[in-house]
C-alpha cells in the first residue's frame, strides 16, 4: 500500500498494551478485542488483560518472525535453541509451551505431535497480518484444551481499498537474504490479500543453515447485506540445520517441516439481534528430523468445526453460545499402532453484561466430551469497574482450565516409554489489575497480578537412565506481576515498555509434598522497551531493549549431575526507515548491537551482532 507519510506509533489507536483500555472521548476509534469473549468488545469494558499487535506494528518494528513480535508483550517469554529458525517455545505467565493455544485464523496451530516447542512459531513470518491478540490466563471456557497459559490468535489481513502490490527484499549478516511479494484490495463484493516470502540464512554458527518459504492468502465475499463468506490459509515449508552441541553430546540435526492451516467461515444475521458464524478449519504439522542419523518423523492433522451464536438480549446483555468438535489423526514413527485418532467436542456459553453504568461483568461455562478421558467442566468470570474520573479501570478475573495429554506423551516410545494412562492437567487461576490513562494523548499504564494453581502436572521421569516416561507426578504454581506502559512523550517521540516478575514452582508429590523447586528455563525478571523517533525528511528511527535475568537452566553435560545456573543478558537492537519516494521505502536494522554472548537454552548460543539493509517498493 502506498504511504503518504512516515509510519509512527499513535498510542491511542495503533499500539495496545495489556489492559490499557481506557479511551479518551476525543479518540474516535476504540480498540476492539475478539479473542477474549469470542465477540468484538471495546477494550474499555474488558475485565481481563490483553495485548494487541497489529500488522503495521510488526512492519514498523522490522521483526524477523512472529515470535520476535510476541516477546514485547508482558508475561510472554520466547525462547529459542539457537539462531533464526531454531526450535521456539512460547511461555505465558510461567506456563510451558504446550499450555498455551495458538490459533492461526480459525485453525488450531499448536497441539500437534511435537511437544515442548511450537513449530509454527519457529518459522512463521510477520507478513499479511491483520492483528495478533494475546489473552493470558485460563481460556478453556471458550477454546477447550491447551489454554492454561492463554491464547494467541493470529489473523490474516482482510483486503481493503484499491488493489495494491508491494515487493520487499533484505540482505545482511550471516548470508541472510529474504524477499516477499504482498498484495491486497477490494473489488465489488470481494476482498482479498496474499503474500509469498522466501528467507534464507546461514546463521552465525557452522552447520546452522535455514531456508523457509512462507505464504498466506485470504478471500472474503459479501453474499448480501447480511451474510459474508471467507476462506484463509497460512503456512510454510522450512529446512533447518541444527549445529552439534559437543558439551551435551548432541550431534548435528537436519529438520524439514511443513505447517499449513486453512479456515473457512460463514457469518450472518439470523435475526436483527442474532448473529451466527460457522467455521471449519484444518491444520497440518509435518515434521521430518534426522538427528545425526537417528530419524524422527511426525505427522498431525487436526480438523475443527465451530458454530458460534451471539444474541443481543437487550442493550446491556449479550449471550455468546456455541458448540465445537475436533477430530485429530496423528502419529510419529515410534507409535506402536500407527496413526492414533481422537475426538473432542464441547458446548459453551459466555454471558456479557454491560449496562450503562461503569460496571461490566462476564460469566462463562463450558462442558467437554473427550475421548479416553473424563469430561471436564470449566468456568470463567470477570469484572471491570471504571472509576468516576473515567481514566482508571479496576478489573479482576478468575477461572478454571485444562490440558489433555498429547499423543506423543500417550503413545510415543521415542524417549523410552509411552504412558496411555495419563490424566488431563487442570488449573485454577486468577488475576487482578488496574489500567490508567495518563493524559489526552493516549499515554497509559497498567499493572496486573496473577496466580495459577496446577494439578496433575505432567513431567518426564526416568526410572532408569535409558527410559523416560511422562507421568502426572507434580503440582505447580506460577505467580507474578506485570507492568506495561505506553507514552507519547512528544509529538515525534513515543515509548512502550513492559516488565514481568514471575515465579514458577513445582512440587514432586511422590518425594516430599512440602518441597518446591523452581521450574527451569523461565526468567524471573523480563524487561522490554521500544523507543520510536520520527524525524524530518520522512525518517524514522527506533531502538528496542530486551533484558532477561534469573533465567535458570541445567548446564550439566549429558548424564552428569545437574548444574543449575542462573543467567542474565541484555540485547539491544536498532532499526530505521526512510520514505525515499511515495513508492519506495528503505529499511535497515542492527540486531544484538552489543554482540551479547548468551544462551536462551543451555548449550545453544544465539546469533551475535548482525546488520541488514532492505527496501519496500509499493508497485
Secondary structure, DSSP 8 states (H G I E B T S, - for coil): ---SS-----TTTT-B-TT-----TT-SS--EESTTTTS-EEGGG-SS--EEEEHHHHHHHT-SSHHHHHTTSTTEEEEESSSTTS-EEEEETT--GGGEEEEETTEE-S-SS--SS-HHHHH--S-SEEEEEEEES--HHHH-SS-SSEEEEEEE----SS-EEEEEEEEETTTEEEEEEEEEEEETTEEEEEEEEEEEE--SSSS--EEEEEEEEEEEEE-SSSEEEEEEEEEEEEEEEE--BGGGTB--EEEEEEEEEEEEEEEEEEETTEEEEEEEEEEEEEEEEEETTEEEEEEEEEEEEEEEEEEE-SSSEEEEEEEEEEEEEEEETTBTTS-EEEEEEEEEEEEEEE-SSSEEEEEEEEEEEETTS---EEEEEEEEEE-TTSSEEEEEEEEEEEE---HHHHHB-TTEE--TT---EEEEEEEEEEEEE-STT--EEEEEEEEEEEEEEEEEEEEETTEEEEEEEEEEEEEEEEEEEEEEEETTEEEEEEEEEEEEEEEETTT-TT-EEE-SS--SEEEEEEEEEEETTTEEEEEEEEEEEEEEEE---TTS---EEEEEEEEEEEEEEEE-SSSEEEEEEEESTT-----SBTTB-----EEEEEEEEE-
